[in-house]
Amino acid sequence: MKTRGTALIYDEEMTKYKLLWVDPACKIEVPERLTVSHEALVQSGLADRCVSVPVREATDADILLVHSEEYLEAVKKTPYMTLEDLKEFTLQYGDVYFHPNIYHCAKLAAGAALQLVDSVMTGKVRNGMALVRPPGHHSMRSAANGFCVFNNVAIAAQYAKQKYGVKRVLIVDWDVHHGQGVQYCFEDDPSVLYFSWHRYEHQKFWPQLRESDYDSVGKEKGAGFNINVPWNKVGMKNSDYLSVFCHVLLPVAYEFCPDLVLVCAGFDSAIGDPEGKMCASPDVFAHLTHLLMNLAGGKLCAVLEGGYNLTSLPQSVCQTVQTLLGDPAPPPTNLDGPCQSALESLHCVRSAHKQYWSSLKHAAELPTSDISTKRIKLAEEGEERLEKVEEEESAEEESWPEPPKRVAPPVRTALLLPDGVACPDGCKRFSSSDDPDPVIVNKLRENFLKDGDDSDALDTLSGLTALVDNMEKNEHERHDDRKLSPMFRKTLLVQFSNKRSEEHKYYIPVCLKKGCGDVSGFTQALLGLLLPLAYEYDPSLVLLVRMPDSGLCDGVWLQLTGLLQGLAQGHTLVLMQEEEKTCVAPTASSLLGDPAPSLGQLHAPLPEDAEALERLRHRLQVDWKLLQTTAPESGGGGER
């Protein structure tokens, strides 16, 4: 039986410290951040569905995997300090505060991350989330920083490598601040790929580090394994986040092939946060989480970092945990394409990393104009103050709808199978009504069986129609002009083959030299072309057709099936021919939510395929904004 549980790690003890003096920079880091997040999981019923894992304190040996002995010994003294001593001790560091109980809480926070790694690596659960405080990604080898005492995720990565022999760890930091502590820890280490997007504003935003820019790519053997995406304007939306995932993170992550995914899950990147000033809605975290869940065989550990709006924080936590549990993702919202500033950053990041990753080999060269994040001069101090006042005023007016309720259907996966083919465990064998609707039967005969009365074909079509109808009944009401029906009003068709044909907006033939047989080429097309197209189109149903002569290997097929289930609220219809009986069980497993097997570290796609995909993306981006990877001023939104 495959592992399907999701761990939740939380201990009220981590709420038992707070700021004891007046400090405007630290006043937002409050115990309620943890309590509202956990209460939301309890009230929504999500906590009960998770596997509760107890917290333990990190040992000295655990902490010393990342931090210096001198720093650890200094922090050990804080429980015995007076208030004045704590104030004095705090002054050594930046934007952090100490409390007599914070050392204990920091050991629990790091220990919670390690308990999560243990639970996932031993197979007790598939994935999980640790709600911890204090956060960790800013703390450095010998310094507390940015509310962080010990670097929870960095410790977890080193622990996984040491205890479980993990060869490659992917750390995804979607907090709105740059996790410089994680970067410093692994910048020369090719076994850890660190990705961070963060509010930067040309080095005006905290922590105001030159090495947070796109051209800090790692050092020595670690060059290329540090990816920084600087946000140079506030107000980034769902499209901006998804664009960076599709065109930077996912292609590189699949090429890297991690054995474990750790997420610095900071939700100050959500709408309404006083720190981030971004406009991404909480439901986008469902999609970001889903897109990571087919990496590393599903081994994903999310550890709470920032998040200071006590409304969007718990909403975002719930969206993340519900996706880890396997519930269908909500419809993607507000996908109107990335903004110009996001495209400028995307362009620079892809250019900076093209020499390190074959999946980015055809990225555009660095722009020669002033869009380069390094070349824009900082605003005058007076302008900065004015901007800050305007941002604070606009933040007070921010409002957004509560994310839609997500309910898993009573039957996750039903199969319409020919006689003699066994129904895999966990699935329901589906059969259409013994007395099908004569109106539908006549429509099917008129539209699809004009050349004769093939009763077997009619039975199959009737069964498929009934299956789609059942999916529709399980769908929550959506006001959408593409309501499911036997005859689809508007369809986006993406066809993979080794034959060239002319495309238009809703028919997109993808020609690969070996058809679907080249794993690297197909994966690159899936991540950088099909996913952004599908997200922007926002279908009501995903229809996957696998032909026996496609050349598509099972691993890639399962990745395709798994990734596309983030769309259409999970409504996926797979059509396979009877000759492919051996692939029924793995496909059903994918539809049940099991992660796809790893594809291994990918080699470079065939040069002609990579060039053909780039030309196709360049042509299509006129109609599909999520395919853009450069700002319009630098070549019409495309790359050559």
Secondary structure, DSSP 8 states (H G I E B T S, - for coil): -----EEEE--GGGGS----S--TTTTT--THHHHHHHHHHHHTTHHHHSEE-------HHHHTTTS-HHHHHHHHTGGG--HHHHHHHHTTSBS----TTHHHHHHHHHHHHHHHHHHHHTTS-SEEEE--SS--TT-BTTB-BTTBSS-HHHHHHHHHHHHH----EEEEE-SSS--HHHHHHHTT-TTEEEEEEEE-TTTTSTT--GGGSTT----GGGTTSEEEEEE-SS---HHHHHHHIIIIIHHHHHHH--SEEEEEE--TTSTT-TTT-----TTHHHHHHHHHTTSGGG-EEEEE-----TTHHHHHHHHHHHHHTT-------------HHHHHHHHHHHHHHTTT-GGGTT-----SSTTSTTTS----HHHHHHHHHHHHHHHHT------------S-S-EE---TT----TT-EE----SS--HHHHHHHHHHH-TT---HHHHHHHHHHHHHHHHHHHTS-----TT---SS-SS--EEEEESS----BTTEEEEE-TTTT--HHHHHHHIIIIIHHHHHHH--S-EEEEE-TTS---HHHHHHHHHHHTTSGGG-EEEEE-GGGGGGHHHHHHHHTT-------S-----HHHHHHHHHHHHHHTTT-GGG--S-GGGTTT---
